[in-house]
Amino acid sequence: MKLTPHLAPHEYHQHPAVSKHGLDAFRKAPALYQFVRNNPLPPTPSMRFGSLYHTAMLEPEKLVTEYYTMPDVDRRTKDGKMIWEAAIVECGKREQVKSDDLLKAKAMRNQLMQHTAAANAITLNREYVEASLFWTDPVTGVECRARPDLIREDGFIVDLKTAADASADAFQRAAVNYGYHRQAAFYLDAWKLISGEAPKGFIFVVQETEAPYLTAVYVASPAMIEAGRAEIGQDLQRFAECLKADNWPGLPEAPQELTLPRWALPAVA
């Protein structure tokens, strides 16, 4: 069991322990987990903005020290190429960012800070920001890792989410589709194992990505966490079996009967 407060993101992602994101891929097909693990893709523009957004929300002082706004120039021209090359030198090891993305991240932070519950969630009782957690699952022996956005001194874990729609109905659907209930259980149980203290709960701070950047705060219910814990337990059990056998199957090979979901079936008079 280990807590590493200031581990670089690339070091965390290179660690062989399985993460919740890895278990999501495994849940679809063990072969997908193995492929993604062995063939990591470069970050997409949305992933890069996600990192910028988290920095703006949780560590805004790093927007100056770790990011550099690149000039908006036509690099096909001689002058544009010279300006760009000079900017590359001045940027150094900082992350390159577009001016529009930086302005958007700052605008989103300004809007979020006007939402009292959201602002309090990310600014009060802060203990660890993006600390890396490593532990061994006590049931299966699987090595696990997690990187919560924020662990608070009062026992809450906070996770920032961006969404097209932050309303309760829409985020409830997103929680099911993306396994946020599993994330809550995974992180809470990890922190209890590592710290020896039972966490108070899991808070989602959700913000829309289009102006006016509407924001909402949701607290995972006990039933939601228990459902996530049950699914994580099943996933880890299957993961341990695949790990032991070194067998990572894909989707089922046998033909499967396809039915319509209940909501798509015609009403019975």
BADRENLUM-926945 format. One line per 10 residues: number of its first residue (from 0); their letters; for each residue x, y, z of N, C-alpha, C, O. Coordinates in steps of 0.05 Angstrom, whole numbers. Example, Ala and Ser with C-alpha at 12.3 -4.5 7.8 and 13.67 -1.06 7.14 Angstrom:
BEGIN
0> AS> 264:-114:156:246:-90:156:264:-66:156:285:-66:169 ~ 257:-45:142:273:-21:143:258:1:157:268:23:161;
This chain:
BEGIN
0> MKLTPHLAPH> 17:-24:0:0:0:0:18:25:0:36:27:17 ~ 13:43:-18:30:66:-20:15:90:-31:-1:88:-49 ~ 21:114:-19:11:139:-29:35:155:-39:55:159:-24 ~ 34:164:-64:56:180:-76:43:207:-84:30:208:-105 ~ 48:228:-69:34:253:-74:41:267:-100:24:280:-112 ~ 67:266:-108:75:283:-130:88:267:-153:107:276:-166 ~ 77:244:-159:87:228:-181:78:240:-207:55:248:-211 ~ 97:242:-226:91:253:-252:70:236:-267:70:212:-264 ~ 52:249:-281:31:234:-295:41:211:-312:30:189:-312 ~ 62:215:-328:72:194:-345:83:171:-330:81:148:-339;
10> EYHQHPAVSK> 95:176:-306:104:154:-290:81:138:-278:83:113:-277 ~ 60:152:-271:36:138:-261:25:120:-282:19:97:-277 ~ 21:130:-306:8:115:-328:25:92:-338:15:73:-349 ~ 52:94:-334:69:72:-342:70:49:-322:80:27:-328 ~ 59:53:-298:60:33:-277:43:9:-286:21:13:-297 ~ 52:-16:-282:37:-39:-292:12:-46:-277:-4:-62:-287 ~ 7:-35:-253:-17:-41:-238:-42:-32:-254:-40:-13:-270 ~ -64:-46:-250:-88:-40:-265:-103:-17:-253:-106:-15:-228 ~ -114:1:-270:-129:24:-261:-159:19:-266:-166:-1:-279 ~ -176:37:-257:-204:35:-264:-208:38:-294:-225:23:-305;
20> HGLDAFRKAP> -194:55:-307:-196:58:-336:-188:32:-350:-200:23:-369 ~ -167:18:-339:-159:-7:-350:-180:-29:-346:-185:-45:-364 ~ -193:-28:-323:-215:-47:-318:-239:-42:-336:-253:-61:-342 ~ -243:-17:-344:-265:-11:-362:-259:-25:-389:-278:-37:-401 ~ -235:-23:-399:-228:-37:-424:-230:-67:-420:-240:-81:-438 ~ -220:-77:-398:-221:-106:-392:-250:-115:-391:-256:-137:-400 ~ -268:-99:-380:-296:-106:-378:-308:-111:-405:-325:-129:-408 ~ -300:-96:-425:-310:-100:-452:-299:-126:-464:-313:-142:-475 ~ -272:-129:-461:-259:-153:-471:-230:-153:-459:-216:-133:-462 ~ -222:-175:-447:-194:-176:-437:-173:-170:-459:-153:-159:-453;
30> ALYQFVRNNP> -179:-178:-483:-161:-173:-505:-157:-143:-510:-136:-134:-517 ~ -179:-128:-506:-177:-99:-510:-159:-87:-489:-143:-70:-495 ~ -161:-96:-464:-143:-87:-443:-114:-92:-450:-97:-74:-448 ~ -108:-116:-459:-80:-123:-466:-70:-106:-489:-47:-96:-489 ~ -87:-101:-509:-79:-85:-532:-73:-57:-524:-52:-45:-531 ~ -92:-44:-509:-88:-17:-501:-64:-14:-483:-49:6:-485 ~ -60:-33:-466:-37:-33:-447:-10:-34:-463:9:-21:-456 ~ -10:-51:-484:15:-55:-499:19:-35:-522:40:-33:-534 ~ -3:-20:-528:-1:-1:-551:-14:26:-542:-34:34:-553 ~ -1:39:-523:-12:65:-514:-13:85:-537:7:88:-552;
40> LPPTPSMRFG> -35:100:-538:-38:120:-559:-30:147:-548:-32:152:-524 ~ -20:165:-565:-14:193:-556:-40:206:-548:-61:200:-558 ~ -38:226:-530:-62:240:-520:-77:254:-543:-64:267:-560 ~ -103:253:-543:-119:266:-563:-123:296:-554:-117:303:-531 ~ -132:313:-573:-137:341:-565:-156:343:-541:-152:361:-524 ~ -177:326:-540:-195:328:-517:-182:319:-491:-188:330:-470 ~ -164:300:-493:-149:292:-469:-130:314:-460:-127:318:-436 ~ -117:328:-479:-100:350:-472:-115:372:-459:-106:384:-439 ~ -139:378:-469:-155:399:-457:-164:390:-429:-166:406:-411 ~ -170:364:-426:-178:354:-400:-156:358:-379:-162:366:-356;
50> SLYHTAMLEP> -131:354:-387:-109:359:-368:-107:388:-361:-102:396:-338 ~ -110:405:-382:-109:434:-378:-132:443:-359:-128:459:-341 ~ -155:432:-364:-179:439:-347:-174:432:-318:-179:448:-300 ~ -164:407:-313:-159:399:-285:-138:417:-272:-140:423:-248 ~ -118:425:-287:-98:443:-276:-111:470:-269:-106:481:-248 ~ -127:480:-287:-141:506:-282:-158:505:-257:-160:524:-242 ~ -171:482:-253:-190:480:-230:-175:475:-204:-182:487:-184 ~ -155:458:-204:-143:448:-180:-116:461:-173:-109:464:-150 ~ -101:469:-194:-75:481:-189:-70:504:-209:-52:502:-226 ~ -87:524:-208:-85:546:-228:-58:560:-229:-51:571:-250;
60> EKLVTEYYTM> -43:559:-207:-16:572:-208:2:558:-228:21:570:-237 ~ -4:533:-235:13:518:-254:7:526:-283:22:517:-301 ~ -13:541:-288:-19:550:-315:4:566:-327:8:567:-351 ~ 19:579:-309:41:596:-318:67:579:-318:83:582:-337 ~ 71:562:-298:96:548:-296:98:523:-313:120:514:-320 ~ 75:511:-321:75:486:-335:63:487:-363:64:468:-378 ~ 51:511:-370:39:514:-396:50:538:-410:57:558:-398 ~ 50:537:-437:59:559:-453:40:563:-476:34:545:-491 ~ 30:588:-479:11:594:-501:26:598:-527:42:617:-529 ~ 21:581:-546:35:583:-572:22:604:-589:-3:608:-588;
70> PDVDRRTKDG> 37:618:-606:26:640:-623:9:628:-645:13:606:-654 ~ -11:643:-652:-29:635:-673:-19:647:-700:-26:669:-708 ~ -1:632:-712:12:642:-737:10:621:-759:4:597:-754 ~ 13:630:-783:13:612:-806:42:601:-810:60:616:-820 ~ 46:577:-802:74:566:-803:83:559:-832:106:550:-836 ~ 65:563:-851:74:559:-879:89:583:-889:103:581:-910 ~ 87:606:-876:101:630:-884:128:631:-870:132:619:-850 ~ 146:647:-882:172:650:-870:171:664:-843:184:654:-824 ~ 155:685:-841:153:699:-815:139:682:-794:148:681:-771 ~ 118:668:-803:104:651:-785:121:629:-774:120:622:-751;
80> KMIWEAAIVE> 138:617:-792:156:596:-784:176:606:-764:183:592:-744 ~ 187:630:-768:207:641:-750:195:647:-722:207:641:-702 ~ 171:658:-722:157:664:-697:152:638:-681:155:637:-657 ~ 143:617:-696:137:591:-683:162:579:-672:161:569:-649 ~ 184:579:-687:208:567:-677:219:581:-653:230:569:-635 ~ 216:608:-652:224:623:-629:207:616:-604:217:615:-582 ~ 181:612:-609:163:604:-587:170:577:-577:168:572:-552 ~ 179:558:-594:187:532:-585:210:533:-566:211:520:-545 ~ 229:551:-572:252:554:-554:244:566:-528:252:557:-506 ~ 227:587:-529:218:600:-504:201:581:-487:201:583:-463;
90> CGKREQVKSD> 186:564:-501:168:545:-486:184:526:-469:175:520:-447 ~ 206:517:-479:222:498:-464:207:472:-459:196:460:-478 ~ 207:462:-435:194:437:-428:164:440:-420:151:421:-413 ~ 154:465:-421:126:469:-414:108:457:-435:116:454:-458 ~ 83:451:-427:64:440:-445:54:462:-464:46:483:-455 ~ 54:456:-490:44:476:-509:13:476:-509:0:455:-508 ~ 2:500:-509:-27:502:-508:-37:524:-527:-23:545:-530 ~ -60:520:-539:-71:541:-556:-84:563:-538:-94:557:-517 ~ -82:588:-548:-93:610:-532:-123:607:-527:-133:614:-506 ~ -138:596:-547:-166:592:-544:-172:572:-522:-191:576:-506;
100> DLLKAKAMRN> -156:551:-521:-161:531:-500:-155:542:-472:-169:536:-453 ~ -134:558:-470:-127:570:-444:-149:589:-435:-156:589:-412 ~ -158:605:-454:-180:624:-447:-205:610:-438:-219:618:-420 ~ -211:587:-452:-235:572:-445:-232:559:-417:-251:560:-401 ~ -209:548:-411:-204:536:-385:-207:556:-363:-218:551:-342 ~ -196:580:-367:-198:602:-347:-227:611:-344:-236:616:-322 ~ -242:613:-366:-270:621:-365:-286:600:-350:-304:607:-335 ~ -280:574:-354:-294:553:-340:-288:554:-310:-306:550:-294 ~ -264:560:-303:-257:562:-275:-272:586:-262:-283:583:-241 ~ -272:608:-276:-286:632:-265:-316:626:-260:-327:634:-240;
110> QLMQHTAAAN> -328:611:-279:-356:604:-276:-360:584:-253:-379:586:-238 ~ -342:564:-252:-345:544:-231:-342:556:-203:-356:548:-184 ~ -325:576:-200:-320:588:-174:-344:605:-165:-345:612:-142 ~ -362:610:-183:-387:625:-175:-408:606:-165:-429:614:-155 ~ -403:580:-168:-422:559:-158:-412:551:-130:-391:538:-127 ~ -426:559:-109:-416:556:-82:-408:528:-75:-386:524:-64 ~ -425:509:-80:-419:481:-72:-395:470:-88:-378:456:-76 ~ -393:477:-114:-370:467:-130:-345:481:-120:-324:467:-117 ~ -345:507:-116:-322:521:-107:-312:510:-80:-288:506:-76 ~ -331:505:-61:-323:494:-35:-311:466:-38:-293:459:-24;
120> AITLNREYVE> -322:450:-56:-313:423:-60:-284:422:-68:-269:404:-59 ~ -275:441:-84:-248:439:-95:-228:457:-80:-204:456:-86 ~ -238:474:-62:-219:493:-49:-217:489:-18:-197:497:-7 ~ -237:477:-6:-237:474:23:-227:446:31:-232:427:17 ~ -213:445:54:-204:420:65:-186:403:46:-187:379:47 ~ -171:417:29:-154:402:10:-131:388:24:-118:400:41 ~ -127:363:18:-104:348:29:-85:339:7:-61:346:8 ~ -95:324:-13:-78:315:-34:-91:321:-61:-115:315:-65 ~ -76:333:-80:-86:338:-107:-71:319:-126:-47:319:-128 ~ -87:302:-140:-77:283:-159:-54:266:-147:-33:263:-160;
130> ASLFWTDPVT> -58:256:-123:-39:238:-111:-43:210:-124:-65:202:-130 ~ -21:195:-127:-23:168:-138:-25:148:-116:-9:148:-97 ~ -44:130:-119:-49:109:-99:-42:82:-111:-49:76:-134 ~ -27:66:-97:-20:39:-105:-26:19:-83:-19:24:-60 ~ -39:-3:-90:-46:-22:-69:-51:-50:-82:-54:-53:-106 ~ -52:-70:-65:-58:-97:-73:-86:-104:-64:-93:-102:-40 ~ -103:-112:-83:-130:-120:-75:-129:-143:-56:-118:-164:-62 ~ -141:-140:-32:-139:-161:-11:-153:-187:-18:-146:-208:-7 ~ -172:-187:-37:-187:-211:-44:-173:-227:-66:-170:-251:-64 ~ -165:-213:-87:-154:-226:-111:-123:-225:-113:-111:-240:-128;
140> GVECRARPDL> -111:-207:-98:-82:-203:-100:-73:-187:-125:-50:-186:-131 ~ -92:-175:-139:-86:-159:-163:-74:-132:-154:-84:-119:-136 ~ -53:-124:-167:-40:-98:-162:-57:-76:-176:-63:-78:-199 ~ -65:-56:-160:-83:-35:-170:-70:-7:-167:-52:-4:-151 ~ -81:12:-182:-72:39:-179:-95:58:-184:-114:51:-198 ~ -94:82:-173:-114:103:-178:-101:130:-173:-81:132:-160 ~ -113:150:-185:-103:178:-183:-127:197:-179:-134:211:-198 ~ -138:198:-155:-161:216:-150:-153:245:-155:-131:253:-150 ~ -172:260:-165:-168:289:-170:-161:303:-144:-142:319:-143 ~ -177:297:-123:-173:311:-98:-182:294:-75:-204:283:-75;
150> IREDGFIVDL> -165:291:-55:-172:278:-30:-172:299:-8:-153:314:-4 ~ -195:302:5:-198:323:25:-193:313:53:-196:289:59 ~ -185:331:70:-179:325:98:-204:315:113:-202:300:132 ~ -228:324:104:-252:316:117:-262:289:109:-284:280:117 ~ -247:274:92:-254:247:85:-269:243:59:-278:221:53 ~ -273:265:44:-286:263:18:-266:261:-4:-245:274:-3 ~ -272:246:-25:-256:246:-49:-272:261:-71:-296:256:-74 ~ -259:279:-85:-273:296:-105:-262:289:-133:-238:286:-137 ~ -281:286:-151:-274:281:-179:-287:301:-197:-311:306:-195 ~ -271:313:-215:-281:333:-234:-288:319:-260:-274:303:-270;
160> KTAADASADA> -312:326:-270:-321:316:-295:-330:338:-313:-343:357:-304 ~ -323:337:-339:-335:355:-358:-357:339:-374:-354:315:-377 ~ -377:353:-382:-400:339:-395:-414:358:-415:-413:383:-412 ~ -427:346:-434:-444:362:-452:-468:372:-437:-479:393:-443 ~ -478:356:-418:-502:362:-403:-497:355:-373:-493:331:-367 ~ -497:374:-356:-491:369:-327:-516:365:-311:-514:363:-286 ~ -540:364:-323:-564:360:-308:-565:332:-295:-550:314:-304 ~ -581:329:-275:-581:304:-259:-588:280:-277:-575:259:-275 ~ -609:282:-294:-617:260:-310:-594:252:-330:-588:228:-333 ~ -582:272:-342:-561:266:-362:-536:254:-348:-524:235:-358;
170> FQRAAVNYGY> -529:265:-325:-505:255:-311:-510:227:-300:-492:211:-298 ~ -535:222:-292:-541:195:-282:-536:174:-305:-525:153:-300 ~ -545:181:-329:-540:163:-352:-510:160:-357:-501:138:-363 ~ -496:183:-356:-467:182:-360:-453:164:-339:-434:150:-345 ~ -463:166:-314:-451:150:-293:-453:121:-299:-435:105:-293 ~ -476:112:-310:-480:84:-317:-462:77:-341:-449:56:-341 ~ -463:94:-361:-448:88:-386:-418:86:-382:-405:70:-394 ~ -408:104:-365:-379:106:-362:-369:93:-336:-345:94:-329 ~ -387:81:-321:-379:66:-297:-369:84:-275:-350:77:-260 ~ -382:107:-271:-373:125:-250:-378:113:-222:-365:120:-203;
180> HRQAAFYLDA> -398:95:-220:-403:82:-195:-380:63:-188:-373:60:-164 ~ -368:51:-208:-345:34:-203:-321:51:-195:-305:43:-177 ~ -318:74:-207:-296:92:-200:-298:100:-171:-278:100:-156 ~ -322:108:-162:-326:117:-135:-318:95:-115:-304:100:-96 ~ -328:71:-120:-322:49:-102:-292:42:-102:-280:37:-81 ~ -280:42:-126:-251:35:-129:-234:55:-113:-216:46:-99 ~ -240:80:-116:-224:101:-103:-228:101:-73:-209:103:-57 ~ -253:99:-64:-259:99:-36:-247:76:-21:-235:79:0 ~ -249:52:-33:-237:28:-20:-207:30:-20:-194:21:-1 ~ -195:41:-41:-166:44:-41:-157:63:-19:-137:56:-5;
190> WKLISGEAPK> -170:85:-15:-162:104:5:-165:92:33:-149:97:51 ~ -186:76:37:-190:63:63:-167:44:69:-157:43:91 ~ -159:28:49:-137:9:52:-111:24:58:-95:15:75 ~ -106:46:44:-80:59:47:-78:77:72:-58:77:86 ~ -100:91:77:-100:110:100:-108:97:126:-101:106:148 ~ -123:75:124:-134:62:148:-158:76:159:-168:69:180 ~ -168:96:145:-191:111:154:-214:109:133:-209:109:109 ~ -238:106:143:-261:104:125:-268:131:113:-273:150:128 ~ -268:134:87:-274:160:75:-304:167:79:-320:149:83 ~ -309:193:78:-337:202:83:-355:197:58:-378:192:61;
200> GFIFVVQETE> -343:200:34:-360:197:11:-345:207:-14:-322:215:-13 ~ -360:206:-37:-348:212:-63:-365:234:-76:-389:232:-78 ~ -352:256:-83:-365:280:-95:-357:283:-124:-334:282:-131 ~ -378:286:-141:-373:292:-169:-379:322:-173:-401:331:-167 ~ -359:337:-184:-364:364:-192:-365:364:-223:-345:357:-236 ~ -388:370:-234:-393:367:-262:-398:394:-275:-413:410:-266 ~ -383:399:-297:-386:424:-311:-389:420:-341:-375:404:-353 ~ -408:435:-353:-412:433:-381:-390:447:-397:-378:466:-386 ~ -385:438:-421:-362:447:-436:-368:470:-455:-351:480:-469 ~ -393:478:-456:-401:501:-472:-413:523:-454:-427:517:-435;
210> APYLTAVYVA> -408:548:-462:-418:571:-446:-448:569:-444:-462:561:-463 ~ -459:575:-420:-446:589:-397:-433:570:-377:-430:578:-354 ~ -425:546:-386:-410:527:-369:-425:521:-343:-414:524:-321 ~ -450:512:-346:-466:505:-323:-453:483:-307:-440:465:-317 ~ -456:485:-280:-441:468:-262:-461:456:-241:-480:469:-233 ~ -455:431:-234:-471:418:-213:-453:400:-196:-431:393:-205 ~ -462:394:-172:-448:377:-154:-465:354:-145:-489:358:-138 ~ -455:330:-147:-470:306:-139:-453:289:-120:-428:287:-122 ~ -466:277:-101:-453:260:-81:-463:231:-86:-487:226:-87 ~ -444:213:-90:-451:185:-95:-466:173:-72:-457:175:-49;
220> SPAMIEAGRA> -489:161:-77:-505:149:-56:-493:123:-47:-477:111:-62 ~ -499:114:-22:-489:88:-13:-496:65:-32:-480:47:-37 ~ -521:66:-43:-529:45:-62:-512:46:-87:-505:25:-98 ~ -506:70:-97:-489:72:-120:-461:61:-115:-450:46:-132 ~ -450:67:-92:-423:57:-85:-423:26:-82:-405:13:-91 ~ -444:16:-70:-445:-13:-66:-448:-28:-93:-435:-49:-97 ~ -463:-16:-111:-466:-28:-138:-439:-28:-152:-431:-47:-165 ~ -424:-5:-150:-398:-4:-161:-378:-23:-149:-362:-35:-163 ~ -380:-27:-123:-362:-45:-108:-366:-74:-118:-347:-89:-121 ~ -392:-81:-122:-398:-108:-131:-387:-113:-158:-375:-134:-164;
230> EIGQDLQRFA> -390:-94:-176:-380:-97:-204:-349:-97:-204:-337:-113:-219 ~ -336:-80:-189:-307:-80:-188:-297:-107:-177:-277:-117:-187 ~ -310:-118:-157:-302:-144:-146:-303:-166:-168:-285:-182:-169 ~ -325:-165:-184:-327:-185:-205:-305:-181:-226:-293:-200:-236 ~ -300:-156:-233:-280:-150:-253:-252:-159:-244:-237:-171:-259 ~ -246:-153:-219:-219:-161:-208:-216:-191:-207:-194:-201:-211 ~ -238:-205:-201:-237:-234:-200:-230:-246:-228:-213:-263:-230 ~ -244:-235:-248:-239:-244:-275:-211:-236:-284:-197:-251:-298 ~ -203:-212:-276:-176:-202:-284:-155:-221:-272:-135:-228:-285 ~ -158:-229:-247:-139:-246:-233:-137:-273:-248:-116:-284:-251;
240> ECLKADNWPG> -160:-283:-257:-160:-309:-272:-146:-306:-299:-130:-324:-306 ~ -150:-284:-313:-136:-280:-338:-106:-277:-334:-90:-287:-349 ~ -99:-262:-312:-71:-258:-306:-57:-284:-300:-35:-289:-309 ~ -70:-301:-284:-58:-327:-276:-54:-345:-301:-34:-358:-303 ~ -74:-346:-318:-73:-363:-342:-58:-350:-365:-52:-363:-385 ~ -53:-324:-363:-41:-308:-385:-58:-313:-410:-47:-318:-432 ~ -84:-311:-406:-103:-315:-428:-122:-291:-429:-136:-286:-409 ~ -123:-276:-451:-138:-252:-453:-157:-253:-477:-150:-242:-498 ~ -180:-266:-473:-198:-270:-496:-212:-244:-505:-213:-224:-490 ~ -222:-245:-529:-237:-223:-540:-267:-226:-534:-274:-237:-514;
250> LPEAPQELTL> -283:-216:-552:-312:-220:-549:-320:-249:-554:-304:-264:-567 ~ -343:-258:-544:-351:-286:-548:-350:-294:-577:-359:-279:-595 ~ -340:-319:-583:-339:-328:-610:-365:-341:-619:-371:-341:-643 ~ -380:-352:-601:-405:-365:-608:-427:-344:-616:-428:-322:-604 ~ -444:-350:-635:-465:-331:-642:-483:-327:-618:-488:-345:-602 ~ -493:-302:-615:-510:-295:-592:-536:-285:-602:-538:-271:-622 ~ -557:-291:-587:-584:-281:-594:-585:-252:-587:-577:-244:-565 ~ -595:-236:-605:-598:-207:-601:-627:-200:-596:-644:-206:-612 ~ -632:-187:-574:-659:-178:-567:-660:-148:-564:-639:-135:-561 ~ -683:-137:-565:-687:-108:-561:-689:-102:-531:-700:-118:-516;
260> PRWALPAVA> -679:-79:-523:-683:-71:-495:-713:-67:-490:-729:-63:-508 ~ -720:-68:-464:-748:-67:-456:-762:-42:-466:-785:-42:-474 ~ -747:-19:-466:-759:6:-474:-765:7:-504:-781:24:-512 ~ -753:-10:-520:-757:-9:-548:-779:-29:-558:-787:-29:-581 ~ -789:-45:-539:-809:-64:-547:-837:-51:-548:-842:-32:-533 ~ -854:-60:-566:-881:-47:-567:-897:-52:-542:-895:-73:-529 ~ -913:-33:-535:-929:-36:-511:-950:-57:-515:-962:-60:-536 ~ -955:-72:-493:-975:-94:-494:-1001:-83:-483:-1002:-72:-461 ~ -1022:-85:-499:-1048:-75:-491:-1060:-91:-468:-1082:-85:-458;
